Structure formats: C-alpha cells, structure tokens
Amino acid sequence: MASETNKLSIREKIGYSLGDLAANLVFQTLMTYLAYFYTDIYGLEPGHASAIMLTVGLVAAFGFNPVIGAIADRTRSKWGKFRPWILWTAVPLGVVALLAFTTPDFSYKGKVIYAVLTYTLLLFLYAANNLPYSALSGVITGDMGERNSISSYRFVAVMAAQFFVQVFMLPIIEYAGGGDKAVGIEKVMTWLAVTGTLLLIITFLTTKERIVPKPEQRSSVGEDLADLFKNRPWVIMLTLTTLVFVTLAMKGGSYVYYFKNYVDKARLAEFIRPILDILTGIGINFFGNDPNAAGFGLFNAGGIIFMIVGITLSKRLADKYGKRDVFGVALLISTLFIALFYFFPARSVELMFGSQILHGFFYGITIPLLWAMIADVADYSEWKNNRRATAIIFSAMMVGLKGGLSIGGALVTSILGAFGYLTQQAEGYVQPDSAIHGTKMLVSIFPSIPFVIGVALLFFYEIDKKMEVRIEQDLAARRA
C-alpha cells in the first residue's frame, strides 16, 4: 500500500477542517432546530414530525450510507477516491439545505409531502458529501499523532459551526424575519448555503490523499462487509456512535423547548442583562428583547466555549493515555452534568449555565477522539485482513450518526406529544404541567441513558494505547 506519512502542513489541516465547518452548518441546524422548525414554524403535528424524522432518517442511515461507502471505496479519479465527492456535492447540498427549511404555501398534506421529499434529498446529499469527507481523514495521513492533530483542527471547526447555530441563529432568525420565523430562517439558510458551498470547495482544493491501495488490492462488497462484522471494535464503535448521537439529538433538540416553556423568564432576563449590555456596547445587538432567544443563545455559548477548551486538551491526553480510556472517563463525567438538569428549579439559572459549561468541557475532550477512533478501526481492519476499506467503515459509522440523529430527533417530538405538548398556540398560552415535566426529562434523564450505555461498551473495545502503537508500527512496516 503506497503511502506518504510526512507531517501535514497547517494549511492542509485548516483546509480539511473547513469541510466540517460547512457540513455542520447543516448538521447542527438539523440537530438543534429541525424538530422545533417542524412543530412551531412549519406547522406539523408532533406525531407527523416524529414519523418523518424517524422514517426518513433510518432509510437514509441504512440505505444511503452503505451504498455511498461502497461506491466511494471504488471511485477512481485523478483527485483520489474521496475528494471528488466533496466537490461534486458542494452546490447541491447547499441548495437542498435551503429548500428543507423553506415554508411553502401548501395544504397540510402538501407540506407533509414536501417535508418528506426535501428531508430525504438533504440526508442523501449529506451522506454523499460527509461520508467521503470523513473517510478522507483515514487516508490523508498514516501517522496516528497527525490524525489526532487533524481531528482537533476539524472539531474546532465543528465547534465554530455549532457556536453560530446554537448561539446566534435563533436571535438572527427573529431579527432577519422581523418576528416572522419562517421568513427569518429562509434568509439565514440562504447565507449558510452559500458559505458552506465555498468552504467545501476550499477543502477539495487544499487536501491530498496519501494512503492509496495498491492496484492489486481488490475486494468485493461482500468481502468488505464480512470483514466488518468480524471486526469487534467496529461493532462497538457503530453502537457507540449511535448512542452518542441519540443523546446529542435529544438534548440538543430539547433545549429550545426548555427555555421557551420551563426556565423562569424574569430570572433569565435578570441573569443575562449584564452580558447583553456588554455585547450591545461592542455592536452585537441582534439578540433583541426576547430573553428566551438570548438566554438560549448565551447558554449554548458557554457550553461551546468550554467544549473548545476540552478539544484543545484532547490530543495531549489521548497521546499519553490512549483514546479509549480518555474517551470513557470524559464521557462519564459529562453525563453527570446532563443528569443534574432534572433537579434544577426554573429559577436556578446560574446552576443551569454552570452545569452546561462543565458538561461542555468534558464532552469536548471526547469530540475529536470519536472520529480518530473510527480511523483507528480502519487501520485495525487493514492490520487484521491485509485489505483497506476506509469508506465502508466510515459509512457504517455514518449509519450510527444518522440513525442516532433520527432516533434522538424523533424521540423529542414523540415524547413531547406523549406528555401533551401543545403546538402553535395563541400568544400567552400555557403548556400543561405534563409537557413541562416531559421537557425536563428530555434535557436530563432521557439523554443520560445512551451515554451511560456507551461508557459501558468501551470496556469491550480492545484498541488501547498499547495496541494503537503496535498497529501503527506494523502497518508502517508493511507499507514500506
């Protein structure tokens, strides 16, 4: 297997990371706002929104991703296997992301059909773009230290996208739409589509594939799949990825309801007023006078800032103790700060913000490690089977990501519906106590469960620090 394992330049690491910045302008919007968009802006009933998100999401996860992975592994071009996909899908992904968050003047049945079609097409294009992009990290370098480094760059970019979407997007939607959220979100998504397209093109232009299979390496899709199911670390990482994204989608999609219907508005306004005064003084004044939107944004900002701090420590800790052990400990601690939200009274805004910050810090340590561990699983598969099938391994992880996102997002709307949540009511309406309790559970107890199961799974994941070193050395000798 031909390989160039020289160190990557900062330019290439940044260029690669911009692809995740682009993808996460879409992904973070889906995770944070899709349920809220469908129920409170677009006008779907919670049951219909849940059915669309779950059904389309699972079809995309188990249908689109394996197909794209198998095709990408067999792509031959002057640009490599994976980089062409980033270029080919850049414009279509931006256009369809805009269409998926547009509210057409259709009948209710027409709006349901439109939502199904646009969400299906969006998830297909996201798979065709982000799966090859993720697989690119497995062939851009064979140096595991550099792989940890590029993952850190990549997920700083993820946090930048998440920061914009979760901190600024809701207030900007209100501001851009003049109070009409449907108009506001269309305007915001237009700019995100243009920006994301340009970033993906930059990623294509600044990266290079270095680990190239020898021409004599050939394997069928059946052989690749057989290799996967004999690969216990892969099975564990697939399950772990699914569980992680169930939690992220569940709690991420629930916070907007939590701030709208549970957090005490007067206490929140009092708490954030000094921060808003500082921001207004430096020209950031689009938060407006809505304490829910402003508080929601600032709450997310605290968590994301400290996630970035955690990301910066991730490589150093993983290099010393190994990815598996650092991931498990940090994930467990971050889970405790999620569960605490169940006990916070509506006026305990300080505790909410503090717990979010601490959760963000410890979860941030895990963020680069998940994808670096999946790249290690691709190395493990090559080490065991003497064949490399990078994209199909990453496609399986994308199955977990999409499946987790779909299950978690559908759980938000289905659980709210089961607890009696009211949608699109007149100004001044009051949610029933059952809906408030369901909202509390959705940001605390329910999302804690998948994380705890994920921590337990890591006890069966065999690629520890010692095995990482052995695999890297053995593969380097073979490639030489």
N, C-alpha and C positions, 0 to 999 in steps of 0.2 A: 504494500500500500504506500503510494508516494506521499510524502509529507514534507512540509516546511514548518518547523516548530519554532521559528525565531520569535522573539518578543514582538507584540503588536504595538504599533505607534498609538499615541494618544489620539491622533486624528482619526484613526480607524475605530478605536474604541468609542469615541464620541459619535462618529458616523453611524456605527452599528446601533448605539443606544437611541438615536433619533427614530429608528423604526419602531421601538417600543413606545416612545412618546406619542407617535402617530396612532398606533394601534390602541393605546389606552385612552386616547381622546374618545374613541368609540366604546371600548370595553368598560371604562369607568362610568360612562354615561348610561350604558345598559345596566350595569350593576346597581347604580345609585338611583336612577330616575325612571327606568322603564316601567316598573310596577306603578309608581306614582303618576307617570305620564298616562298610562292606560286607564287608571281609575279616576284621577282627579283633573286631567286636562282633556284627554281624548274621549272619555265618557263611557268606558266599558264597565260592565258589572264585574265585581271581583272574581266570580266564578269563571266568566269568559276569559278574563285576562289571565287567570291562572292556567286555564286549559291551553291557551295559545302559547304561553311561555314554556310550559312543560312539554307539550306535544312537539312543537316545532324545535325546541331546544334538544330534546332527546333524539329526534330524527337527524338533526344536524350533527349531534355528538357521535352517534353510532353509524350514520350513513356517510356524511361528508368527510369526516376526518380520516378514517381508514383509506378511503378512495384517494383523497388528495395525497396522503402519505405514501401510498404505493406508487402513484404516478410520479411524485416528486423524486423519490429514490431512483426512478428510472429515467428521469429527464436528462437529456444530453444537449448541451449548448456551449457556445464559446464563452459564456458567462458562468458556467457551472451548473449544478443541479438546482440550487435553491434561490440564488439571486434573481433569476429571470422572473420567478413568481412574484417577487416583491415589486418589480417594475410593471408587470402585466396587470396587476390588480389594484395599483395605486389609485387611478382615477375612478374605476367602477365602485370601489369601496367607499370613497368619499361621497359619490352621488347617491348611493343607496342608503348610506347613513343619514343623509338629509331627508330622503323620502320616508324613512321609517319613523321619523319624528315630526312629520307633517300631518296636519289635521284637515283632511279633505271634507267638503260639504256633501257627504253621502248619507244615505239612510243608515240606521243602526246595523242592519245586516251587511250593507256595503262596507261600512267601517270595519266590521269584523273580518270580512274577506280581505280588505286592503291591509289590515294589520298582519294577517297570516302570510300574505304574499311578500310584503316588504320585510318582515322579520325573517322569513325563510331565506330570501335572497341575501339579506345582510349577513346571516350566520354562514351561508355558503361562501360568500366573498371573504369574510373574516377568516374562515378556515383556510381558504386558498392563499391568503396573504400571511397570516400569522404563524401557521404551521411551518411552512418553509423558512420563515424568518427565525423561528425558534430553533429549527434544525440546523440553521447556519451556524449557531453558536457551537455545535458539535464538530464542525469541520473548518472553522475559521482558525483554530489552533489546536495542537495536540498537547499543549502544556497546561496541566491542571491548575497551576498557580495563575497563569494568564487567564484561564477560564473563570476562576474565581474573580479575578480582577474585572474582566469584561462583564460578568454578571453584576458586579457592583455598579459599574457605569450604567448598565442597562436599567437597573432598578432605581437609580437616582432619577433617570428619565421617567420611569413609571410613576414615581412619587411626584414629579413635576406635573404630569398629566392629572394625577389624582388630586393634587393640590388645587389645580384650576377648577376641575369639575366639581369637587366637593366643597370648596371654599367659595369660589366666585360665581359659579354657574347659576345657581338659583337666584341670587340677587341680580345678576346681569339679565336673566330671563325676565324678571319683574321689570327691570329698568328699560330693557330694549322693547318690551311689548307694551309699555305704558299701562301695566296692570293686566294686560291680556297675555296669559301664559302661553297660549297656543301660538300667537304671533311671535312672542319673545323667543320661544325655543326654536322656531324655524330660523330666525335671524342668527341665533348663536350657532346652530348646527351648520349653517351656510359657511360661516367663517372657520369652523372646525374642519369641515370637509376640505376646504382649500388648503388650510395649513397642513393637515395630515397628508394630503397628496404630495405636497412639496417635500415634506420630511422623508417620506418613503423613497422618493426619487434620490434624495441625498444619500440615504442608506445604501441603495443599489450602487451608486457611483463611488462610494468610499470604502467598500469592503471587498474581500477576496477570499475565495475558498482554497484552503491549503491541503486538507486531508482528502485526497482523491483516490477512490478504489482503483486497484489495478484493473486493466481491461479484462483479465482472465477471471476476475471475481464476478460470478453470475449466480443469482439465486431466484427462485420463483417466489411469488407472493405466498404460496402455501408454506414454503420453507421458512420465509421470514416470520410468518405467523406462528409456526411451530416453535421457532427459536424463542419467540416472545413468551409463550405460555410455559416453556421450561425455565424461564428466567424469573426466579422468585423475587429478586429486587425490583424487577419491572412490575410484577403483580402488586407488590406492596406500594410502589410509587404511584401506580394508577389509582389504587384505592385511596391513598393519602391525598393525592391531588383532588380527587372528587370531594372528599370530606372537607378539605381546606376551602374549596370554592363554594360548597354548600353554606358554610359559615359566613364567608365574605359576602355572598349574595344576600343571605338572610339578614344579617345585621346591617349591611350597607344599604339595603333597600328599605329598612325599617326606621332608620334614624329620622328621615324626613317626616314620617308619621308621628314619631316620638316627640319631636319638637313642636309639631303642629297641634297635637292633641293632649300631651301629658305634661310637658315642662311648664312650670309656672311662668306666664308671660311677663308679669310685673317684676318678678325677681330676676328673670333672664335679662330684661331691659336694663335693670339697675346694675347688674354684673358686667354687661358688655359696654355700657355707656363710656367709660374712660378709654377703652380700646377704640371705639368708633370715633371719639374725639381726636385721638392721635392720628388715625387713618385719614380723617377729614382734613386735618392740618397739613397732611402731605399730598393732598389731592385725590385720595381714594374715597369717593363719596357716593358710589353706586349702591352701597348697602341699604340706603334709604331709611325709612322709619319703621320697617317691619322687623320687630325683634326676633320673630321665628326664623326668617330667612337669614338675618345677620347672625343670630346665635348659632344656627345650624352651620353656617359657613365658618365661623370662628372656632366652633367645637371641632370640626373636621381639621381645621388648620393646625390646631395644637397637636392632634394625633399624627398628622402627616409630617410636621416638622421633626417630631421626635422619632418617627419611622426612619426618616433620612439619617438621623444620628445613629440609629441602630444599624442601618445599612452600611454606614461607613466603618463600623466595628466588625461587620460580619466576616470579611475576608481574613482579618487578623486572627479572629477566634477560630475560624474554620481551618486555617493553616496550622494552628497549634494543636487543636483538639479533634479535628475531623468534622466533616459536615454533619454526619448523622447525630452525634452527641450534642453539638451546639444547637442544631435544629430542634431536637426533642426538648431540651431544657427550656429554651426560649419560648417555644410554643406553649408549653405547660404554664409558664408564668404569665404569658399574655392572656391565656384562657381565664385565669383567676380574676383579672381586671375586667373581663367581659361579664362574668357571672355576678360581680358586685352591683351591676346596674339594677338588678332585681330589688335591691334593698334601699335604693335611693329615693327619698321623698321628692315630690315635684319641685320643692323649693331648694333642694340641695344642689344648686347649680355648680358650686365650687367642687363638690365631690365628683360630679359627672365629668367636668372638664379634667380634673386631676386623674381620674381613672382612665379616661380616654388617652391622655398623654402617656401614662405608664404602659397601657396596652400597646400603644403605637410604638414605643421604644423597643419593647421585647419582641413584638411581632416583626418589626423592621429587621431584626437580626436574621429572621428566617427567610425573608423575601428572596435575596439572591441565591440562597442555598437550595431552594426547591428546584430551580431550573438547572443549577450546576450539578445537583444530584442526578437529575434525569440525563444530563450529558454523560455523567459517570456510568449510568446504566447502559448507555450505548457503547461505551468503552468495554464494560463488563461483558456485554453480548459478543462483541468482536473478540475479546480475550478468550471466551469460552468456545465460540463457534468458528473462529477464524473467518468470519464474514461480517461486514459492517452494513447495517440497515438503519441509518440515523433517522431519517424522516418518519419511517413507520413506527419507530419507538417514540418519537416525539408526537406522532399522530395519536398514539394511544393516550399520551398524557393530555393532549388536547381533547380527547374524548372525556377524560376526567374533568378537565376545566369546564367544557361546555355542559357536560352532564351535571356537574356541581352547580354551575351558574343557573341552569334551567330548573333544577330541583329546588335550590335555595330561593330563586326569584318566585317560583310558583308557590312555595310554602308561604311567602309573605302574604300574597293576596288570598290564598286559600285559608290560612289561619285567621287573617283579619275578617274574612267573610264568615268563618265558623264562629268567631267571637262577636258577630253582629255589627261589623263596621259599616257606617253609612257613607255613601259616596255622593259628591256633587250636590251637597245640601245648601240651603239658603244661608246667607251670612248670619252668624250668631247661633247656628245650630250647636247642639251639644251631643257628643258621642256617648253612647251608653257605657256604663261602668265596665261591662264585659269587654267592650272594644278597647278601652284604656288598659285593662289588665292584659289583654292579648298583645297590645303594643309593647308593654313592659317585658313580657315573656320573649318577644321577638328580638329584643336587643340584649338579652341576658341569658336566660336558662337554655332556650332552644339552640342558639348558635354555639353555646359552650360544649354541647354534647359531641358534635362531629370532631372538634379539636381534641377532646379527651381521647376519643377512639383513635385518632391519628397518632397521638403520642404513644399509645399502647402498641400500635403496629410497628413503630420504629424498633422495638425490642427484637423483632424478627428480621430486620434489614441488616444484611451481613457486610455491606461495604463500609467498614470503619476506616479510620485513619491508616492503619497498617495495610489494609487491602488496597486502598487508594494508591499508595506508593508502589506496591507490588505490580498492580495493573499498569500503571504509567510506565514503569521501567520495562516490563515485559513487552508492551506494545511498541515502545520506542526501539527496542532491540529488533523486533520483527520488521518494523517499517524501514529500519536502516538497511 
